[in-house]
C-alpha cells in the first residue's frame, strides 16, 4: 500500500521549542529598552547617568547606571548630525531624527509579513490535512486529487480462499483474474474483457471482499474508493477526482479500480427532483461515463463497483460498453453458510463436537457479515463463561443474541404482565405447532430481549425456501396473530403487546393482494410499485395508491382486512380447541421463563393433532415468491 507520512517528527518539535525561546528573549529585551528623542539622550549624557554608550551608524544606545522607575535600563535614540545637534541644544526644544522610508521599503513592510503568515498557514494546515485525510485545508492544488487508497500486488491480504458461500460470483470474477494475468492468451480469439463489472447484492454479502480478492489473485494494483468521496462542496471537484483516478490507474496498468457504494455517485440524473440541486453529483457522474467510454480495456484497467441499490442507478451506467457484466452476490444457501462459518471458525478455538452444518441450518436468511458476527459472539459467550472451547450451546446463545437482542433479566414486571406475556408466547408456539408447513419452533421465552420485546418465540425454517405457497403465507399470518388470539381467549381483552405482530401480518397480507395476485376478487393483477426493484429494500413501501382507482383501493383494503381476520379466526379456533394445553404451556413458562424445543415437545406430547391449514385466499395454482429474507429469518413474535 502506498503510504504517506502524516505525523510530525522530532525535528519539528525542536524547531518549535527554539522559536519559542528566541521569541521569549526578544520580548524580554524589548520590554527593557526605551526609545527616546535624541535631545533627551543628550540630557542624560550631560547628567552622567550612563554606565556605557554604544554608537552605531544610525542609532546610539546607552545603558543606565540606575534603571528608570518603569524598569527600563537601556535607552535608544536615532543619531542626529553633530553640527545640527549643537545648534539645536541651546534652544531647549525636543529634537529627534525620523527615518522616511522609500516606496520599496514600504511595500516590503507589507509583503514580507503576509508571506510569512501564508507560509505558516500553508505548512501547519497542509500537515493537518495530510494527517486527517484532506479537505479544503489540504491545499488548493490538491483539492481535485483523488482520495483513492492504493494496494499494490498482494497487499490486499485477501484471495479467493478467504471468500466462501458465493461460488457463482467467484466463477464470474475468475475470468477477470485470468485476463489480467495473461491478456494475450485470453484475447487470442478477439474477445475482450468486460470494461466494468457491477457487484449487486444485499448488505453484508461480501461484495467488497470479493473485489479485494480479485486484486489479490491477479497481483495487480488495486485502487479502492467510495462513491461518496467524489462529492465535495465545490462544483467540479468530483469530476476532477474521477479524471485523476483513471489517470493513476492507467499509469499503474494492469490495475483494478473499485468503487464501493456506487449508488452514492451514480443515482439516475433528474431523479428525486424535490430534494434539491445535483449539479456536482451529475457532473461527477457525467465524467465517470466519459472515462468509461474513453479507456481501452486492452491496457489492463478493469472497473469494479458494488451497490445494494441497483434500482436507483442511472441507466447510462448499466448499458453495454460500460458495466458489461452484473454479478449477483446474494445471501448464501445452507451449504454456503456452512462454508462461511468454517472460514471464520478458523480464528477461534472450536470444540470438536460442534457441527457447523447444524449451525448453518439455524441461520437461514443471514448474510456473510451476520455469520461472522455470530462466530465472534459465540467466542465472546464462551469467554464470559470461562470456557476452554466454543461449543454448540455458545453458538445457539450467539444466534439468539444477534436475532432477538440482549437478555434483560433485571427488568421487573407485575404478575399480571408476566401472565399476559406467557399466554401470548404460548399462543404463538401452539399455533405454529398445529399448522402444517409452519417453521419449526426452537424456543419460547418470557425473558425480555432487545428494544421493547417483553418475550419472544424463536422459529427458524428447517430449509432454504425460494417459493412460498399462498397457504403457507396464510399460516404465517395465523402464527403471528396467535399471541393476540391467546390474550383474547384467556383474558377477554387485548393489549398493546401485539403491535409488531399486527404490522408484520398486515404487510404479508398486503403483499399477497397487491404484489402476488392471490385474491380471487381482484384477480391476477399486480398493484405494487411500478418502479422496478432488483433487491428488496427493508423499510420501503411495496406499493402505492398512485394510479389506482379509489374503488379498487377500497377493495384492496377490504381484501387485506379479510385475510388478516381469517388468520386471527384460525388461531382463535385452534387455541380454543386446545385451551387446556395453552394454559399448561403458559404455566410452564411462568415457572421456567424459557422452554427449549425438547421441553416444549414433552409438554405438548401427542395432544396437538395436526390442524387443517387456513384456507388460501385464492387457489394455489401459482407459487408466490418468498417473502423478504429479513422477514423469513426472524423470530415471528416479539411482544
PLY file of the C-alpha trace (Angstrom):
ply
format ascii 1.0
element vertex 639
property float x
property float y
property float z
element edge 638
property int vertex1
property int vertex2
end_header
0.00 0.00 0.00
1.30 3.43 -0.88
1.51 5.25 2.46
2.18 8.90 3.22
3.96 10.14 6.32
1.40 12.03 8.29
2.96 12.52 11.73
5.14 15.41 12.97
8.70 14.20 13.61
11.07 15.26 16.44
12.80 17.89 14.30
9.60 19.97 14.03
9.22 19.86 17.81
12.80 21.09 18.39
12.35 23.92 15.89
9.15 24.98 17.63
10.86 24.98 21.06
13.82 27.04 19.79
11.46 29.51 18.14
9.55 29.95 21.38
12.76 30.53 23.37
14.02 33.07 20.83
10.71 34.88 20.87
10.77 35.00 24.67
14.29 36.52 24.70
13.27 39.12 22.15
10.22 40.03 24.19
12.30 40.43 27.33
14.82 42.64 25.56
12.07 44.73 24.02
10.45 45.24 27.41
13.80 46.50 28.89
14.53 49.04 26.11
13.03 52.55 25.77
13.29 54.66 22.61
13.72 58.39 23.41
14.31 61.58 21.40
17.94 62.49 20.78
17.63 65.66 22.88
16.71 63.58 25.91
19.64 61.27 25.25
21.97 64.33 25.24
20.47 65.46 28.55
21.07 62.03 30.16
24.63 62.15 28.82
25.21 65.61 30.31
23.85 64.43 33.68
26.26 61.48 33.72
23.53 58.84 34.06
25.01 56.38 31.57
27.18 53.44 32.53
28.14 52.73 28.90
27.28 54.02 25.43
27.31 52.20 22.06
27.36 54.29 18.87
26.12 52.78 15.63
25.73 54.14 12.10
22.22 55.41 12.68
21.48 54.70 16.34
23.11 55.30 19.71
22.42 53.05 22.70
23.13 53.82 26.33
22.91 51.63 29.42
21.77 53.49 32.55
23.54 53.18 35.88
20.17 53.15 37.62
17.04 51.78 35.92
14.11 54.07 35.25
11.04 53.80 37.53
9.30 51.71 34.85
12.18 49.21 34.81
13.77 50.50 31.59
17.56 50.24 31.71
18.56 50.72 28.05
17.96 53.99 26.19
17.97 54.08 22.39
17.88 57.18 20.17
18.37 57.88 16.48
21.56 59.82 15.74
21.36 63.48 14.71
24.25 65.14 12.85
26.63 66.70 15.47
26.60 70.17 13.84
22.80 70.25 13.84
22.68 68.95 17.43
24.99 71.77 18.63
22.70 74.35 17.03
19.50 72.82 18.49
20.77 72.16 22.02
20.75 75.82 23.27
17.14 76.29 22.12
15.82 73.89 24.75
13.40 72.16 22.35
12.99 68.43 21.94
14.53 67.18 18.76
14.94 63.77 17.13
15.52 62.25 13.74
12.78 60.44 11.80
13.57 57.99 9.01
11.42 58.46 5.89
11.01 55.05 4.15
11.10 54.75 0.37
8.29 53.03 -1.53
10.17 49.69 -1.95
10.69 49.55 1.78
7.06 50.36 2.47
5.99 47.65 0.03
8.25 45.09 1.66
6.93 46.00 5.07
3.51 44.82 3.89
4.53 41.92 1.65
7.01 40.18 3.94
4.62 39.74 6.90
1.92 38.49 4.52
4.31 35.94 3.03
5.39 34.80 6.47
1.77 34.38 7.57
0.87 32.47 4.39
3.90 30.20 4.80
2.94 29.36 8.37
-0.66 28.69 7.32
0.39 26.51 4.40
2.81 24.48 6.50
0.55 23.87 9.50
-2.78 23.42 7.72
-1.29 21.24 5.00
0.27 18.99 7.62
-3.03 18.74 9.46
-4.86 17.99 6.22
-2.41 15.20 5.41
-2.81 13.81 8.91
-6.61 13.80 8.99
-7.44 12.99 5.40
-7.57 16.06 3.18
-10.37 18.55 2.64
-10.25 22.21 1.80
-7.22 22.76 4.01
-5.28 20.17 2.07
-4.09 22.79 -0.37
-5.69 24.46 -3.32
-3.56 22.46 -5.72
-4.66 19.12 -4.24
-8.38 19.59 -3.86
-9.10 17.83 -7.15
-6.85 14.88 -6.35
-8.45 11.51 -5.82
-8.57 10.16 -2.27
-8.11 6.65 -3.57
-6.39 4.00 -1.46
-3.83 2.09 -3.49
-2.98 -1.52 -2.71
-0.12 -3.00 -4.71
0.01 -6.70 -5.53
-0.79 -8.92 -2.53
-1.13 -6.03 -0.07
-4.90 -6.57 -0.05
-4.27 -9.70 2.03
-7.33 -11.43 0.52
-7.62 -14.24 -2.02
-10.49 -16.38 -3.26
-9.70 -18.88 -0.48
-10.90 -16.27 2.02
-14.27 -15.92 0.27
-16.93 -18.58 0.73
-20.61 -19.01 0.02
-20.62 -17.13 -3.30
-19.20 -19.70 -5.70
-21.10 -18.43 -8.75
-19.81 -14.88 -8.24
-16.25 -16.19 -7.76
-16.50 -18.11 -11.04
-17.65 -14.96 -12.86
-14.77 -12.92 -11.47
-12.19 -15.62 -12.18
-12.28 -14.56 -15.83
-11.20 -11.06 -14.83
-8.26 -12.51 -12.93
-7.20 -14.69 -15.85
-7.32 -11.77 -18.26
-5.22 -9.54 -16.01
-2.67 -12.32 -15.59
-2.46 -13.27 -19.27
-4.26 -10.76 -21.53
-2.67 -12.06 -24.77
-3.88 -15.62 -24.29
-7.35 -14.53 -23.31
-7.67 -12.23 -26.32
-6.32 -14.56 -28.98
-9.80 -15.10 -30.47
-10.68 -11.44 -30.43
-12.51 -11.42 -27.10
-12.09 -8.51 -24.72
-12.50 -8.35 -21.01
-15.62 -6.52 -19.76
-14.92 -2.85 -19.14
-16.91 -2.83 -15.95
-18.28 -5.42 -13.54
-21.06 -4.41 -11.15
-21.41 -6.45 -7.96
-25.05 -6.36 -6.85
-26.41 -7.79 -3.63
-27.80 -7.11 -0.17
-25.61 -5.57 2.50
-23.12 -7.86 4.19
-22.88 -10.48 1.45
-19.18 -9.87 0.68
-19.11 -7.60 -2.37
-16.12 -5.56 -1.15
-14.34 -8.71 -0.01
-14.79 -10.23 -3.48
-13.29 -7.16 -5.17
-10.24 -7.25 -2.91
-9.88 -10.98 -3.56
-9.78 -10.32 -7.32
-6.89 -7.91 -6.81
-5.11 -10.37 -4.51
-5.45 -13.19 -7.03
-4.39 -11.10 -10.01
-1.47 -9.49 -8.10
-2.06 -6.10 -9.67
-2.52 -2.59 -8.33
-5.89 -2.17 -6.63
-7.44 1.30 -6.41
-10.21 1.39 -3.80
-12.50 4.37 -3.21
-16.05 5.01 -2.02
-18.61 6.71 -4.24
-19.26 9.39 -1.61
-15.60 10.51 -1.65
-16.03 12.05 -5.09
-18.65 14.52 -3.91
-17.39 17.82 -2.48
-18.64 21.27 -1.62
-17.28 22.85 -4.80
-18.77 22.06 -8.19
-16.25 20.35 -10.47
-14.09 18.78 -7.76
-15.74 15.35 -8.13
-15.19 15.31 -11.90
-11.53 16.26 -11.36
-11.13 13.40 -8.92
-12.61 10.95 -11.41
-10.11 12.07 -14.05
-7.25 11.81 -11.57
-8.35 8.31 -10.51
-8.35 6.94 -14.06
-5.03 8.63 -14.83
-3.45 6.93 -11.83
-4.90 3.57 -12.84
-3.61 3.88 -16.42
-0.17 4.78 -15.08
-0.13 1.61 -12.93
-1.74 -0.72 -15.50
-2.59 -3.54 -15.25
-4.82 -2.37 -12.43
-8.28 -2.67 -10.89
-10.43 0.31 -9.91
-13.01 -0.50 -7.25
-15.79 1.99 -6.42
-17.75 0.96 -3.35
-21.29 2.22 -2.75
-21.71 3.26 -6.38
-25.28 4.43 -5.68
-23.88 7.46 -3.81
-22.35 8.63 -7.08
-24.46 7.06 -9.83
-28.06 7.96 -8.97
-30.24 8.47 -12.01
-29.90 12.01 -13.34
-33.03 14.05 -12.84
-34.41 11.65 -10.23
-35.79 12.92 -6.93
-36.39 16.49 -8.23
-37.80 17.74 -4.94
-34.62 17.09 -2.96
-32.57 19.96 -4.42
-29.83 20.65 -6.94
-27.48 17.92 -8.07
-25.01 19.84 -10.25
-21.90 18.47 -8.56
-23.09 14.84 -8.47
-24.35 14.91 -12.05
-21.11 16.44 -13.33
-19.18 13.74 -11.50
-21.40 11.03 -12.98
-21.01 12.51 -16.48
-17.23 12.45 -16.09
-17.35 8.82 -14.96
-19.39 7.90 -18.04
-16.88 9.69 -20.27
-13.92 7.93 -18.65
-15.59 4.54 -19.00
-16.17 5.21 -22.69
-12.64 6.50 -23.21
-10.37 3.92 -21.63
-9.25 0.87 -23.60
-9.64 -2.41 -21.68
-6.70 -3.87 -23.57
-4.35 -1.71 -21.48
-5.32 -3.80 -18.45
-7.60 -1.50 -16.45
-10.82 -3.06 -15.14
-13.52 -1.19 -13.26
-15.35 -2.98 -10.42
-18.19 -1.42 -8.47
-20.55 -2.54 -5.75
-24.04 -1.45 -4.76
-27.02 -2.75 -2.83
-29.44 -0.37 -4.59
-29.15 -1.06 -8.32
-32.70 0.16 -8.98
-31.68 3.82 -8.48
-28.61 3.77 -10.74
-28.57 5.82 -13.93
-29.47 3.66 -16.96
-26.44 5.03 -18.82
-24.19 3.31 -16.29
-25.77 -0.09 -16.83
-25.74 -0.22 -20.60
-23.41 -2.48 -22.56
-19.96 -0.99 -23.03
-19.79 0.40 -19.50
-20.84 -2.09 -16.86
-20.98 -5.03 -19.25
-21.50 -7.60 -16.55
-23.64 -7.62 -13.43
-22.76 -10.24 -10.83
-25.33 -11.06 -8.15
-23.80 -11.62 -4.71
-26.82 -12.97 -2.86
-27.37 -14.36 0.61
-25.82 -17.83 0.83
-27.72 -21.10 0.97
-27.15 -23.71 3.66
-24.02 -25.12 2.01
-22.66 -21.61 1.53
-23.41 -20.64 5.12
-21.56 -23.70 6.38
-18.55 -22.78 4.22
-18.58 -19.22 5.54
-18.79 -20.48 9.13
-15.76 -22.73 8.52
-13.73 -19.80 7.22
-14.45 -17.68 10.30
-14.23 -20.64 12.70
-10.51 -20.97 11.86
-9.91 -17.89 14.02
-11.48 -19.34 17.20
-10.88 -22.40 19.39
-13.73 -24.69 18.38
-14.94 -27.72 20.33
-14.51 -30.95 18.32
-18.19 -31.91 18.59
-19.52 -28.66 17.06
-21.37 -29.34 13.81
-21.22 -26.18 11.73
-23.75 -27.66 9.30
-26.25 -27.67 12.16
-25.41 -24.05 12.94
-25.91 -23.21 9.26
-29.39 -24.72 9.47
-30.27 -22.29 12.27
-29.16 -19.22 10.32
-31.47 -19.25 7.30
-31.59 -15.86 5.55
-28.44 -14.43 7.15
-25.62 -12.87 5.12
-21.89 -13.43 5.46
-21.40 -10.44 7.74
-24.12 -11.75 10.07
-22.43 -15.16 10.20
-19.07 -13.58 11.01
-20.76 -11.66 13.81
-22.35 -14.87 15.16
-18.97 -16.65 15.24
-17.44 -13.72 17.11
-20.38 -13.52 19.54
-20.11 -17.27 20.20
-16.44 -16.83 21.09
-17.36 -13.96 23.41
-20.06 -16.07 25.09
-17.53 -18.86 25.69
-15.04 -16.33 27.06
-17.58 -14.89 29.50
-18.39 -18.32 30.90
-14.63 -19.07 31.26
-14.82 -21.92 28.76
-11.83 -23.55 27.10
-13.54 -24.03 23.74
-16.53 -22.68 21.83
-19.42 -25.15 21.98
-22.71 -25.55 20.13
-24.54 -24.01 23.10
-22.40 -20.90 22.67
-23.44 -20.68 19.02
-27.10 -21.04 20.00
-26.76 -18.23 22.54
-24.98 -16.08 19.96
-27.75 -16.62 17.40
-30.37 -15.60 19.96
-28.35 -12.54 20.89
-27.97 -11.44 17.26
-31.57 -12.13 16.21
-33.55 -11.30 19.35
-31.25 -8.93 21.23
-29.68 -8.91 24.67
-31.49 -10.51 27.61
-32.81 -8.03 30.17
-33.25 -10.17 33.26
-33.20 -7.14 35.55
-36.45 -5.75 34.13
-39.24 -6.33 36.65
-42.86 -6.96 35.57
-46.02 -7.20 37.54
-47.57 -10.67 37.92
-50.38 -9.68 35.58
-47.97 -8.61 32.85
-45.98 -11.84 33.15
-49.18 -13.87 32.75
-50.18 -11.93 29.63
-46.74 -12.36 28.06
-46.62 -16.08 28.91
-50.02 -16.80 27.34
-49.11 -14.61 24.35
-45.92 -16.58 23.59
-47.64 -19.90 24.27
-50.28 -18.93 21.71
-47.62 -18.29 19.06
-45.93 -21.62 19.74
-49.07 -23.78 19.76
-50.47 -22.29 16.53
-47.10 -22.84 14.85
-47.01 -26.46 16.04
-50.60 -27.09 14.95
-50.46 -25.70 11.42
-48.63 -27.84 8.85
-45.92 -26.11 6.87
-45.06 -23.68 9.69
-41.43 -23.11 10.62
-40.03 -25.19 13.45
-40.30 -23.74 16.98
-36.87 -23.79 18.67
-37.52 -21.83 21.84
-40.08 -19.68 23.61
-39.23 -17.30 26.43
-40.72 -14.54 28.55
-37.31 -13.02 29.30
-37.21 -9.52 27.74
-34.76 -9.02 24.91
-33.74 -6.17 22.64
-35.71 -2.94 22.40
-39.19 -3.23 23.83
-39.54 -7.03 23.37
-41.12 -8.50 26.52
-40.84 -12.07 25.23
-40.19 -13.99 22.05
-40.89 -17.19 20.17
-37.97 -18.32 18.04
-38.91 -20.02 14.79
-36.35 -20.94 12.19
-37.00 -22.52 8.77
-35.70 -26.06 8.50
-34.51 -25.46 4.93
-33.92 -22.67 2.42
-37.05 -21.57 0.62
-37.26 -19.81 -2.69
-41.01 -20.15 -3.23
-43.80 -19.83 -0.70
-47.31 -21.03 -1.38
-50.38 -18.99 -0.60
-51.44 -21.40 2.13
-48.07 -21.07 3.84
-48.39 -17.30 3.85
-51.83 -17.62 5.41
-50.34 -19.91 8.08
-47.67 -17.31 8.86
-50.37 -14.73 9.43
-52.21 -17.10 11.77
-48.99 -17.78 13.74
-48.28 -14.06 14.06
-51.78 -13.46 15.41
-51.69 -16.49 17.72
-50.43 -14.37 20.61
-53.26 -11.87 20.34
-55.78 -14.70 19.96
-54.48 -16.26 23.20
-54.90 -12.95 25.04
-58.47 -12.63 23.76
-59.32 -16.22 24.69
-57.84 -16.25 28.21
-58.23 -12.68 29.44
-61.14 -11.47 27.33
-59.34 -8.29 26.28
-56.44 -7.21 24.09
-53.14 -5.50 24.94
-50.56 -3.43 23.11
-48.07 -6.32 23.06
-49.10 -7.50 19.59
-48.25 -4.25 17.77
-45.28 -5.72 15.90
-47.21 -8.92 15.10
-50.09 -6.95 13.59
-47.77 -4.84 11.47
-45.99 -7.89 10.06
-49.20 -9.80 9.45
-50.68 -6.82 7.63
-47.56 -6.48 5.49
-47.77 -10.13 4.42
-51.50 -9.83 3.65
-50.96 -6.66 1.62
-48.17 -8.31 -0.39
-50.47 -11.25 -1.10
-53.05 -8.89 -2.54
-51.09 -6.15 -4.32
-47.91 -7.97 -5.38
-48.67 -11.67 -5.74
-52.26 -11.51 -7.07
-53.56 -14.02 -4.53
-57.06 -12.59 -4.07
-59.82 -14.09 -6.23
-61.89 -10.90 -6.24
-59.08 -8.67 -7.52
-57.69 -11.29 -9.89
-54.18 -11.91 -11.13
-53.21 -8.26 -11.19
-50.25 -6.56 -9.51
-50.98 -3.27 -7.81
-47.45 -2.87 -6.48
-44.97 -0.10 -7.09
-44.31 0.35 -10.80
-40.63 1.16 -10.14
-38.56 -2.00 -10.72
-36.52 -3.11 -7.75
-33.93 -5.83 -8.22
-33.49 -6.24 -4.47
-35.84 -5.91 -1.55
-35.04 -2.81 0.47
-36.33 -3.03 4.06
-38.38 -0.04 5.12
-39.51 0.97 1.65
-43.22 0.65 0.78
-44.06 -2.15 -1.63
-46.99 -0.40 -3.21
-48.50 2.99 -3.81
-52.07 4.13 -4.42
-50.88 6.34 -7.25
-52.68 5.32 -10.45
-55.16 3.07 -8.60
-58.84 3.90 -8.75
-60.41 4.82 -5.38
-62.85 1.93 -5.62
-60.03 -0.52 -6.33
-58.09 0.85 -3.34
-61.13 0.20 -1.16
-61.33 -3.37 -2.45
-57.61 -3.84 -1.70
-58.08 -2.62 1.87
-61.10 -4.91 2.29
-59.17 -7.93 0.97
-56.23 -7.25 3.30
-58.59 -6.89 6.25
-60.35 -10.14 5.34
-57.11 -12.13 5.08
-55.85 -10.85 8.43
-59.22 -11.56 10.08
-59.24 -15.08 8.69
-55.78 -15.67 10.15
-56.95 -14.41 13.55
-60.06 -16.61 13.43
-57.93 -19.67 12.59
-55.59 -19.01 15.52
-58.52 -18.40 17.88
-60.22 -21.66 16.81
-57.07 -23.74 17.29
-56.33 -22.32 20.72
-59.94 -22.73 21.84
-59.79 -26.41 20.89
-56.59 -26.83 22.93
-57.27 -24.39 25.75
-56.04 -26.74 28.49
-52.75 -27.24 26.64
-52.39 -23.48 26.21
-52.78 -22.95 29.96
-50.30 -25.72 30.72
-47.61 -24.29 28.43
-48.17 -20.81 29.87
-47.78 -22.11 33.44
-44.55 -23.86 32.46
-43.28 -20.61 31.00
-44.14 -18.71 34.18
-42.24 -21.30 36.21
-39.14 -21.68 33.99
-39.21 -18.44 31.91
-37.71 -20.31 28.92
-38.73 -23.54 27.19
-36.40 -25.27 24.76
-37.67 -27.32 21.84
-37.39 -30.63 23.70
-39.11 -29.27 26.83
-41.98 -27.88 24.75
-42.35 -31.22 22.93
-42.51 -33.05 26.27
-45.38 -30.81 27.47
-47.34 -30.97 24.22
-46.85 -34.72 23.62
-49.44 -36.14 21.24
-52.27 -33.88 22.33
-51.80 -31.41 19.49
-53.21 -33.13 16.42
-52.28 -31.60 13.06
-54.86 -28.96 12.27
-56.40 -28.07 8.97
-54.37 -25.19 7.46
-56.12 -21.88 6.88
-57.86 -21.55 3.57
-55.79 -19.76 0.97
-57.29 -16.56 -0.40
-57.03 -17.95 -3.90
-56.43 -21.36 -5.46
-52.75 -22.23 -5.07
-52.22 -22.75 -8.79
-49.19 -20.47 -8.80
-46.45 -20.25 -6.24
-45.63 -16.93 -4.63
-42.09 -15.61 -4.40
-40.64 -15.93 -0.95
-41.12 -13.04 1.40
-38.18 -10.80 2.12
-35.39 -12.76 3.88
-35.36 -10.37 6.82
-38.99 -11.32 7.47
-38.48 -15.05 6.95
-35.34 -15.16 9.03
-36.57 -13.50 12.21
-38.47 -14.79 15.21
-42.16 -14.25 14.41
-43.13 -12.87 17.78
-41.75 -10.11 19.96
-44.30 -8.88 22.46
0 1
1 2
2 3
3 4
4 5
5 6
6 7
7 8
8 9
9 10
10 11
11 12
12 13
13 14
14 15
15 16
16 17
17 18
18 19
19 20
20 21
21 22
22 23
23 24
24 25
25 26
26 27
27 28
28 29
29 30
30 31
31 32
32 33
33 34
34 35
35 36
36 37
37 38
38 39
39 40
40 41
41 42
42 43
43 44
44 45
45 46
46 47
47 48
48 49
49 50
50 51
51 52
52 53
53 54
54 55
55 56
56 57
57 58
58 59
59 60
60 61
61 62
62 63
63 64
64 65
65 66
66 67
67 68
68 69
69 70
70 71
71 72
72 73
73 74
74 75
75 76
76 77
77 78
78 79
79 80
80 81
81 82
82 83
83 84
84 85
85 86
86 87
87 88
88 89
89 90
90 91
91 92
92 93
93 94
94 95
95 96
96 97
97 98
98 99
99 100
100 101
101 102
102 103
103 104
104 105
105 106
106 107
107 108
108 109
109 110
110 111
111 112
112 113
113 114
114 115
115 116
116 117
117 118
118 119
119 120
120 121
121 122
122 123
123 124
124 125
125 126
126 127
127 128
128 129
129 130
130 131
131 132
132 133
133 134
134 135
135 136
136 137
137 138
138 139
139 140
140 141
141 142
142 143
143 144
144 145
145 146
146 147
147 148
148 149
149 150
150 151
151 152
152 153
153 154
154 155
155 156
156 157
157 158
158 159
159 160
160 161
161 162
162 163
163 164
164 165
165 166
166 167
167 168
168 169
169 170
170 171
171 172
172 173
173 174
174 175
175 176
176 177
177 178
178 179
179 180
180 181
181 182
182 183
183 184
184 185
185 186
186 187
187 188
188 189
189 190
190 191
191 192
192 193
193 194
194 195
195 196
196 197
197 198
198 199
199 200
200 201
201 202
202 203
203 204
204 205
205 206
206 207
207 208
208 209
209 210
210 211
211 212
212 213
213 214
214 215
215 216
216 217
217 218
218 219
219 220
220 221
221 222
222 223
223 224
224 225
225 226
226 227
227 228
228 229
229 230
230 231
231 232
232 233
233 234
234 235
235 236
236 237
237 238
238 239
239 240
240 241
241 242
242 243
243 244
244 245
245 246
246 247
247 248
248 249
249 250
250 251
251 252
252 253
253 254
254 255
255 256
256 257
257 258
258 259
259 260
260 261
261 262
262 263
263 264
264 265
265 266
266 267
267 268
268 269
269 270
270 271
271 272
272 273
273 274
274 275
275 276
276 277
277 278
278 279
279 280
280 281
281 282
282 283
283 284
284 285
285 286
286 287
287 288
288 289
289 290
290 291
291 292
292 293
293 294
294 295
295 296
296 297
297 298
298 299
299 300
300 301
301 302
302 303
303 304
304 305
305 306
306 307
307 308
308 309
309 310
310 311
311 312
312 313
313 314
314 315
315 316
316 317
317 318
318 319
319 320
320 321
321 322
322 323
323 324
324 325
325 326
326 327
327 328
328 329
329 330
330 331
331 332
332 333
333 334
334 335
335 336
336 337
337 338
338 339
339 340
340 341
341 342
342 343
343 344
344 345
345 346
346 347
347 348
348 349
349 350
350 351
351 352
352 353
353 354
354 355
355 356
356 357
357 358
358 359
359 360
360 361
361 362
362 363
363 364
364 365
365 366
366 367
367 368
368 369
369 370
370 371
371 372
372 373
373 374
374 375
375 376
376 377
377 378
378 379
379 380
380 381
381 382
382 383
383 384
384 385
385 386
386 387
387 388
388 389
389 390
390 391
391 392
392 393
393 394
394 395
395 396
396 397
397 398
398 399
399 400
400 401
401 402
402 403
403 404
404 405
405 406
406 407
407 408
408 409
409 410
410 411
411 412
412 413
413 414
414 415
415 416
416 417
417 418
418 419
419 420
420 421
421 422
422 423
423 424
424 425
425 426
426 427
427 428
428 429
429 430
430 431
431 432
432 433
433 434
434 435
435 436
436 437
437 438
438 439
439 440
440 441
441 442
442 443
443 444
444 445
445 446
446 447
447 448
448 449
449 450
450 451
451 452
452 453
453 454
454 455
455 456
456 457
457 458
458 459
459 460
460 461
461 462
462 463
463 464
464 465
465 466
466 467
467 468
468 469
469 470
470 471
471 472
472 473
473 474
474 475
475 476
476 477
477 478
478 479
479 480
480 481
481 482
482 483
483 484
484 485
485 486
486 487
487 488
488 489
489 490
490 491
491 492
492 493
493 494
494 495
495 496
496 497
497 498
498 499
499 500
500 501
501 502
502 503
503 504
504 505
505 506
506 507
507 508
508 509
509 510
510 511
511 512
512 513
513 514
514 515
515 516
516 517
517 518
518 519
519 520
520 521
521 522
522 523
523 524
524 525
525 526
526 527
527 528
528 529
529 530
530 531
531 532
532 533
533 534
534 535
535 536
536 537
537 538
538 539
539 540
540 541
541 542
542 543
543 544
544 545
545 546
546 547
547 548
548 549
549 550
550 551
551 552
552 553
553 554
554 555
555 556
556 557
557 558
558 559
559 560
560 561
561 562
562 563
563 564
564 565
565 566
566 567
567 568
568 569
569 570
570 571
571 572
572 573
573 574
574 575
575 576
576 577
577 578
578 579
579 580
580 581
581 582
582 583
583 584
584 585
585 586
586 587
587 588
588 589
589 590
590 591
591 592
592 593
593 594
594 595
595 596
596 597
597 598
598 599
599 600
600 601
601 602
602 603
603 604
604 605
605 606
606 607
607 608
608 609
609 610
610 611
611 612
612 613
613 614
614 615
615 616
616 617
617 618
618 619
619 620
620 621
621 622
622 623
623 624
624 625
625 626
626 627
627 628
628 629
629 630
630 631
631 632
632 633
633 634
634 635
635 636
636 637
637 638
